[in-house]
Amino acid sequence: MFRLEKRPTPSTFWIYATPFLAVALTMVAGGILFAILGKDPVAAIKLIFFDPLFSADYASYARPQLLVKAGPLILIAIGLSLGFRAGIWNIGAEGQYVIGALCGAAAGLAFFPTDSRWVFPLMVAAGALGGFLWAMIPAILRTKFNTNEILVSLLLVYVAKQLIASAALNFLRNPDGAGFPGSRNLAQIPAMANPELIPGTGLHWGGVAAILAVGVAYVMLQRHILGYQIKLAGQAPRAARFAGVNSDRLIVLCMGFSGALAGMAGFFEVSGPAGQITIDFGAGYGFTAIIVAFLGRLNPIGIFFAGLLMALTYIGGELAQLVLGLPAAAIQAFQGMLLFFLLAVDLLANYRIRFILPGAR
Amino acid sequence: MTLQVRAGEVLGIGGVAGNGQDELLLALSGEVRARPEAIQLGGKPVGAMGPNERRHAGLLTAPEERLGHAAAPDMSLTENAFLTGADRKRLTRNGFVDWRETQIFAEDIIKTFDVRTPGPGVAARALSGGNLQKFVIGREILQNPFVIVVNQPTWGVDAAAAAFIRQALLDRAAAGAAVLVISQDIDEILEIADKFAALNGGRLSEPVPTEGLTVDRIGLMLGGAQGHSGAEEVQHVPA
């Protein structure tokens, strides 16, 4: 028999050890899943976690992809983590990401054709603003009418997807595109493209923004009064009220900040790796970033590494699909398992497992 | 209710739990706001102010619940010192927390109020009730308040710490502050307060001097024999 005993204070060791344990457990459970699907589990795990970085056959393609995929994940997760720490649950980053892409692309294309150097910064700002405003909908509904920001932000994802699909078919459709849906390809317009900055690294402006966001979030949480208020509101809401923390202001700030970062990530994606607004723009980064935020323990540095790891499972997952013929859904299940195990082993940080002999008390 | 505390005076508010003690503290701390004139500090209306503006004006409070209300359980004592001390101890620079200064403040509280702890980096949760209470009361008193309001200042606290806290409140009154002690411990009120008022069903009795107060009279007052209606709260401190 075993029994759970609450720890007086969370175990520092397990707080840092649980992400690693969760990854290990995900590998085991994922391996079992792949074995049931009739694939060699060891080969599949190696293909996902090892080959993208070290295999001679795949690394030249896969390594740069790491930053391409990690950039938006980190950028979005950093924004989400601040709200999550304060107990403000923005689950709709995917929607803010899509709206950011839409607004950023639309702002640039309004000036087409142009070669002004100011267009790109304008587009970044428009993307951030779009994501910010989209996040303001759940934020203001929460502060004025006490609606649930989880539901409102989540449902707005589907509204955002319809909006971008409509834009791809109507007002942003490429006039020179032979009637096909989708906007002009921003990546082919020099003034609007978000290219790889250092060849072979996969680093584009989105990656730069992500690294900056990690630094800003770190300093804010450690030293700024706002970071203090965020932590206080999340840990002890009554003490936060006593300390005079304005919870409405905190909701607007956290939602707005995460929306702006998600919107920026969306724009960097549409102007770089994706290239254009399409009907089905949005690869689920906004949702995966939730996993990244928790995997990184809502800590900026942790999120940086969690983003890289999650990007690896994307790339490795694609490889596994190509090489082993694993279904895409199996890879998504694999990523989902990671969050599941992470939340499950979190128990170890707060509880101690005691084994008790039968009969003994 | 109407009440008035003068500079240098200790007013004790007694009553059985659940008669409005918590509400009174929330109304005075600024967590619940009122009309501007409803609460006055030396003639200045502070009723519409939030907790930080009231602290800035010199009205400091210490709620009953130590862990979770007066202090954040998982934060260090240094971080908890910042919780109410940010403004009066000038612990911020352009929006950034001056953690060095904050730690010095926390160490000052620990030393002056004899808080038994390995150091200011320890989480509030790890302290005993009495030590955390000394920290919480010390945090407010070392900010030199004009008015200090405490709810159940020695609840669940060992005798030595309780005596220490009571003396600290008396010292603060002697230094010219108005002290408002909300307590369910009538002996405590009789020991340190100049005046006594009873809280019953959200109504406050007329304050009477504690000197010569009989147990029978206190019993009657706690039972609501001298209720006073109205919704005003007036704090007045002549300079």
Interface residues (C-beta under 8 A of the other chain):
Chain A: P8 T9 P10 R223 H224 I225 L226 Y228 K231 L232 Q235 A236 R238 A239 A240 R241 F242 A243 G244 N246
Chain B: S29 G30 E31 G50 P51 N52 E53 R55 P63 E65 G68 H69 A70 A71 A72 P73 D74 M75 E79 F82 L83 T84 A86 T92 G95 F96 V97 W99 A123 R125 A126
